[in-house]
């Protein structure tokens, strides 16, 4: 039985990385299915043409097709579902994800080629569906499978109901819902997505840089659907489980930088500190970042994060206006933003913020408050977005009452989302805030005096020394930059990042044998890190060691077939050497 878990971004988002990115939930579902013996794979068709996608599905003829539906890609997801149905009329077509969860009845009422919706987190539900489908008992078992929404007329894929995609099926809008499935209480029971990946159209190096280590959010922001999807009670992976995953990522996939995408990573102070201590004790000089809320951080946990290689943290600030924060039900104050920014900068972490504008009722006075806050806290970077309405949020229910927004909008309109305001003021506010963030970023860079103050708090950790070295590099003082990187090696001769920075410095100074030594050491410390092999090949070429260079480029391509630099140089070395190492 073939199972495909599919995603495709909206057509306008094909050039934007985060739109193309495969949802992390698909990786977790896929890992659980594969651990239980199912032939499951992930398909990301974001960069494919529709004709190529149709040809692929026609050749594959999946028996189960799960499609990830967000609001912004809802039309593309439904087109994928229709292609899967056309490829195999008896395929079980399942929709999941936030948009499908929050509008499950609506989805089944409008898209006859979708058999059922999995609501909320889908690992255990998809596993149960797959087992019943394989055993031929799905039709009878469906009422007892928790967390699904389906048509009362039955499942055409199991021989019941109207023919798939028919007008009769489309009219079968009597929809049933089973009770919600309890959230997975012990997240450590779920396998790591990187343990046994089977993907098509997915870049494993960039995909596995993103991880989630907790689920649930206790906040109640009016614009966010996360609490309604994951639940408000927080569930955590253990620090040991997290360290196992980053070790596996480095060993098997050469991932040496990760981004933790938890809504509120720092909620559990003990878990944060245990994770950081474990990273330090393991000797994995990982670089990483995370996001959290300004009212659940303090200097102690941020200092531990910095010691353990955290580079920056992103906060949902949204606005500097108390009135707008109350309007969004953020549960934070500008003073808490200031305090979080202060301790973040004290320990040497990069400070990044998210902002929202175009809020209903927002005025010039509110905008001025946000501009003053930006100037005060000095963020290194930030992202500002227009106020957007999504199903599953309190704002959506308000939009229904106040502005007549209905579920039919999502079928009728092609827009990625529903924006609260599209007026000239909002466009001006977006431009003004983005300009303010750029100005603040230029002024926010840490100085030598800042580094000395940070050292007094976090000590001579490798992350701080890397920042000091990069500071001197930007100023053209390569000698002092080299001293900072060598100091890291003095404490840890196995430091990947010190080797990579020293290799880059030596290349810049045209000390190619020295650069080769550092890159060669990096390949020994992290053999699966393709970039170290590529850079080693490049300096070996400068040394006219063509055979060794070809070997390095070949290793890089075996680790990462999309390494364009390695492919180009290998071709330039001639067909004989390239073919001999293919």
N, C-alpha and C positions, 0 to 999 in steps of 0.2 A: 504494500500500500504506500503510495507516494503522497507525502505531505509537503506543501509549499506554504511558507509564511511570507507574505509579500508586502511591499511598500513602494509607493511612487509619490514623489513630491508634486506640488502644483506646477504647472508648466512654466509660470513666471519665475519660479524659485530654482530652476535647474542650474543657474549660475551662482547660487548662494549656498555655501557649505552646509550651514545648519539646516537648510530646507532639504538638501539631498541626503542628509545623514540618516542612517537606518535607526528607527526607534529602538532604544535599549531593551524595551520589554520583549521585542521579538527574539532577541538573543537569549533571554532567560527562558522563554517558552521553548525555543528550539533546543536548548541544552537539555531541558528536562525530558522532552520527547525522545531525543537521541539516547539519553542515558537509559531510557526504558525500552530501547530496542527498535524504535520507529525510524523509518527512512524519511527524516525531516530535513529540510533545507530552507535557508532564507534567500529570497529574491528581492533585490533592490533594483527596480527598473527605471530609476529616475533619469539616468543618462541614456536610456535606450529610446529609439523611435517607437511609436505605437505599432508599426508593422513588424518590427523585430520582436517586440513583446508578444504579439499575437502568434508569430511563427514559433517562438519558444514554447508558449503554453500549448499550442497545437501538437508539438512534438512530445512534450512532457505528459500531457493528459493527467494532471494531478487528481488523486482521489479525494483529497481534502485540501481546500484552499482557504487559508486564513489571511485576511487583508486588514491592515492597520489604517484606521480612519481617524484623522484629525479634522478639525473644522477647515483648515486651510487647504487640505488635499482631498476633501470629500468627493468632488466630482471625479478626480483621477482614480481614487480608490474604487468608486462604483464602476468605472470603466474597466478597471482591472478585473473586478468580480464578474462583469459581463463576459470578458474574454475567457476567463477560466470556465465559466458555464458553457460557452460555445465550444471550447476545446474538449470538454467532457460533460455531456448533459446530466450525468448522474454524479457529478462531483459534489461533495458537501462544501458549500460556500459559506464561510463564517466571517462575520465582521466583528472587529474588536477595536479597542482604543477609546480615547476620550469622547469623540463626537458620537461614535456608535453607542457607547455606554449611556450617555446623557439623552440621546434621542433614539433609543432602540425601537420603540413602537413606530415612531415616525419613519425610520429607515426601512423597516419591513413593509410598511404601508405603501412606500413609493418605489422600492427596488425589488422587483420580483425575482431577480437572479441571486439575491441573498437569502439563504435558507434560515439562518439564525444569527443572533448576536450574543457574543460573550461579554458580559458586563464586568467592569472592574478588572483587577489583575487576573491574567488568564492562564497561568501555568497549570494549576490543578484542573481547571475546567477543560482546557484543551486536551490534557492527558486523558481525562475521563471520556471525552468525546471520541478521541482517537481509538481508545480501547473498545468502546461500544461499536464504532464504525467497523473496526476490524473483525469483531465477533458477529456482526450482522444483527445486533440488538438495539441499534440506536433509536429506532422509532418507538419501541416500547419503553426504553430506559429514559427517554428524554424528560418526562415529567419529574423524574427523581434526580436529575442532574442540576445541581444548584448553580445559580448565576447565569442562566440563559434566558433569552426571549425568543419566541418562535411562533409561527402561525398555527392556529388550531387545526387547520386543514391537513396538517401533516407535512412530512418532508418528501418532496419529489425524488430526491436522491436515494431514498430508501424504498421507493415504489409506492409511496402514499401521496395524497394531495394531487393538485393539478400538475401538468407538465411544467418543468422548469422554464421560467421566463415567459409563460403564456399569459394571455389576458386574464384567464381564470385565476391564475396564481396571483396576479397583481390585485385582483378583486378580493382575494382571501385575506382581509385585513383584521379578522378576529384574532387578536394576538394574545398569547399567554406568556406569563412570566413565572419562572420558578423563584423561590426565595433566594436572596443574596447569599453568595458563598462567603463564609467567614474568611477574613484576610489570612494569609500565611503568617502564622505566629512566629515561627522559627525560620528566619531568612537564611540561616546557615545551612538548612536542608536543601536549598536550591543549588544546583551546580553552577559553576562559573561559566558564563557564556563563551569564554576563550578556551575552555578545556577541550572541547570537541567541536570546533566550528565547522559548519558546512554551508557555504555561502556562494551566491552568484551575484555579481555586480556590486560586491561590497569590498572596500579597501580595508583589509584587516588591520593595518598599522594605525590608520586614523580612527577606525571604528573602536578599537580596543583602548584608545587613549581615554575614553569616557566610561566611567563606572558609576554605579549607584550603590550606596552602602546602607541606606535606610529607606523606609516607606512611611507615608503618613505625614500630616502637617497639622499642628494644633491651631494654626492661625485661621482667620475667617475673612481674609481680604475679599472685597466684593467682586473683584475682577478675575479671581483665580478659581479654576475648577479642580485643582489638585486635591483638596481635602475631600471633595465629594467623590472623587475617583478612588483614591488610596485609603480614605478614612482619616479621621482626626487623631486617632491614637497612633503614637509613634512606635515603630518596630525597627530594631537595629540588627545589622550583621555584627558579629563579634569582631574585636580588634584582630584576633588571630586569623579569622576567616578573611579579613581584608588584606592582611599581610601575605597570606597564602596566595591570594589572587594577584597582587602586584608582583610577587615573585614568579608566578606562573607566566604572567604577561611578559616579563623581562626574559625569562628563560626560553620560552617557546616562540614568542612573537617579536622580540626585540623592542618592546615598548618600554621606554625609559622616562616618560613624562605622562602623568595621568591627570585628568580633570574630574573631580568628584562632583557629580551633578545632583546630590541630595538637595532638597529644598532648604533644609536646615541642618547642615552637617555638624555644627558645634553644639547641638542641644545637650547631648550627654557629655559633660565635662570629663568624666572618668574614661569613657570610651575614647574620646579624642586623645587624651594623654596616654592611655594604654597603647593606642595605635602608634603614636609618635615614638614612644619608648621602644616599642617592638621594631619599628623601622630602623631606629638608630642601632639597636642591638643586633639586628640582622645584617647590618653592613650594606644594605641596599641604599645607595645614595640616590634615591628617587627624587625627582622634582615634580611638584604637583600643585594644584590649586583647588579651590572649593568655593561654595557660596553659602550664605547664611543670613541670619537676621541680626540687626544691630543691637537688639536687647538680649542676646544670648551669647555674648562674647565677653571675655575679660583678659587682662594682661597675661595671666598664668597660662591659660590654654593657647592663646595666640603665640606666646613665646615658645611653648613646646612645638607648635606647628612649624614655626620658623626654624627651630633646631633640626626638625625632621625633614626639611627640604621644601616646605611650602613656599611658593613664590608670591602668590597674591590671593586675595579673598574678595568676592563680589557680594555686595549687600543690596537688597531691595530697598532703596531709599524712597523712590517714587516722587517725593515733593518736599520742599522746604517749608511749605505752608501748613501750619497746624490745622487749618480749616479743610484743606484738601486731604491731609492724612486721615482726618476724621471721616471725610466723605468716602474714602476708600476702605475704611475700617482696618487700617494697617496695625493699630495697636502699638504704635511707636510714636515718639516725639522728636522734634529737631534736636533737642538736647541729648537724647540717646544716640542720635546719629553723630553728633559732635564727639561724644565720648568714645564711641566705637572707632571713629576715624582717628582720634588721638592715640588710643592704645595700639591700633593697627600700625600707625606710622612709628610709634615708639619701638616696636619690635622689628621694624624693617620690612614688613610685608607690603606688597603693592596693594593699593587701595583702588578698588573698582566699584562703580555704583550703577544701578539701574534706575532710570527715571521714567515717569509717565506724564504726558501733557495732553491737552485736549479733553480734560475732564469736564463734565457738565458743570457749569457755573464757575469755572476757573477764570480768573481775571488777571489784569496786569499786576495787581498787588500780590497775588499768589505767585506769579512768575517771578517777580522781584525777590520774593522770599526764597525761592529756589536758587536764584542766581547768587544771592548773598551766601547761602549755605555752601554752594559749590566753592565760592571764593574762600570761605572759612576753612573748610575741611581739606582742601587741596587733593582731590582724587587724581590718581595717575591716569585713569581713563574711565570711560563710562558709556552707557548706551541709553538713548532716549527713544521712547516709542509713543505713538498716539494711543489714546484710550480705546480699547477694543472690547467688544462684547462677545463672549463665548457661551455656548450652552453649558449648563452645569454650574453656573455662577449665580450669586445673588443679583449681580448686575443684569443678567439675562432676564430674570423674573421681573425686575424693575422696568427693563426696556419693553417687555410685553405690556405692562400696565400703562406706562407713560407715553411710549412712542409707537405702540401698535406692532412691534416686531413679533412675527410669528414663526413657527417652525417651517412653514412653507418657504420662507426666505431662503433657506439653505439649499433648496432644490431649484428655486426660480433664478437666483442670482449667482453670478460667477465670481464675485468678489471673494478674496481670501477670507474676509471676516466682515463684521459690521462695526464700523467706526462711529463712536459717539458724536464726534464733530468732524466736519470736513470744511470748516470755514477758514477764511484768510488768517484769522487770529491764530488758529492752531498751526497752520503752516509757518507763520512767523515765529511762533513759540518754539517749534521744532528746530528751526534754523538758529535761533538765539541760544538755546540750550546746548546744541551741538558745538557752536562756536565757543561758548563758555567752558565746556568740557575740554576742548582743545587747548584753550589758554591755560586752564588749570593744570592740564597734563604737562605743559612745558615748564610751569613753575614748580611742579610737585617733586621733581627729581631729587633724590637724596644726595646730600653733600658729604664730604669727608667728616665734618663735624657730626652729622647725623649718624654715620657709621660707627663713630666712636661711642656715641650714646647707646646705640643699639647693641654694640659688643658688650657693654656693661650689663645688659639685661639678658641676652641670649648666649653670650660666650662666643668663642671662635668657631662657630659651626660652619660647615662647608657651604651652606646656602648663602650666608652673609659674606663669606670670602669670595664666592663667585660674583656676588653683586659688586663687591669692592673692585675685583679685577675688571669687571665690565665697565665700571665707572672710569677707571684709569685708561682702559682701551678707548673709550669714547673721547677722552681728552688727549689721546695720542701718547700717553706715558706708558709705553709697552713694557718698559723695565719693571715698573711697579705692578703692572698687571701680572707679569710673569711671577713676581714674588708672591702675590696673593694666591695664584694657582699652585705654585710649588709648596706653599704652606699647607694646602689641602693634602697634597701627596705626602708630605711629611707625617701627617697624622694617619693617612690611609692610602697606602700605595695602590690599592685596588679601586681608587675613585675614578669612575668612568668620566664624570664631568670635568675633573681636573685634566685628565688626559685629552679630552676633546678640546678644551680651551687652549691647552698648551700646544696641541697640534695645530690649531688654527693660528696661533701667534707665530709659531715657527714657519708655517706656510707664508704668512704675511711678510716675514723677514727673509724669505727664500732659503731658509735652513731646512732643506728638504730631507736630509737623512734624520735630523732631529724630529721633524714632523712625522716621518714614517715610523720612528720608534714609538712615539706617543699613540699614533693611530693603531699600530700593531698591538700595543698593550691594551687599547680599548677593545679590539676585537677579541682578545683573550678574556677580558673581564665580562663582556656581554657579547658572546659569539653570535647571537641572533639579531644584533643591532645592525641592520643593513648599511646605514649611513657611514659607520666606521669603516666598513669594507670599501665603500665607494671612495671615501676620502683617502684611504690608504692607497687605493689604485691610482688616484690622481697624482699623489706625490711620487709614487713609483714611476709613473710616466715621465714626470719632470726629471727623475734620475736616470731616464732611458732604460729602465728595467722593464721591458715590454712584457716579457713572459710572466713575471710576478704580478704586474699590473693587470694583465688579462685574467689571472687567477682570482685576484681580489674582486674585479668587476663581475666575474662569473658567480662568485659566492654571493655578492650583493643581489644579483638578479635571482638566484635560487631562493633567497630569503624574501625578496620583494620584487616580483616580476614587473611592477609598474615603475621601477627606478629608471627614469629616463636618462639620467646622467650616466649610469653604468651601462645602459644599453647603447647609448651613443658612442662612448669610448670603446666599448668592445667591438662595435662594428668598424670603428676607425682603425682598429688594430689589424684588421684583415680577416678574411673568412677562415683561414687555416687555424689561427689561434682561437677565434670565437667558436668555431665548430668543435674544436678539440675539448672545449670546456663547457659545452652546452649541456 
